[in-house]
Amino acid sequence: MTWEPATARELAEAHEVTVVVPAPGRPDARTPIWIVAVGGNLYVRSWKGEDGLWYRRARRYGAGTVIAGGHEHEVRFTPAEEPGIDEAYQAKYGSSPYTDAMIRPPATATTLRLDPA
């Protein structure tokens, strides 16, 4: 399944999205994260690497929600390695002091593609 063009554009243009990942019997993991688009796909990473609770749950359960511009979008998380993701983070967030952390380990090992659920 692919994103509707307007939805993909809304998510790609968002400075950050809130990712919500449920787990049975526990409160949802709700975290603001950065998002980039490369080759028509949307990608996210965990700034904390594998220590990020939302990331661990995304890997375990494979599904959640992203919120941007007041809209909620059900997603599937798929581990991904795509050329150009580091460059997309640099281009979009280069002025932030946190950008360097997003384009090297441990964050780079946590790249997930967002697909509509």
Buried (B, 14 or more C-beta within 10 A) or exposed (E): EEBEEEBBEBBBEBEEBBBBBBBEEEEBBBBEBBBBBBEEBBBBBBBBBEEBBBBBBBBEBBBBBBBBEEEEBEBBBBEBEEEEBBEBBBEBBEEEEEBEBBBEEBBBBBBBBBBBE
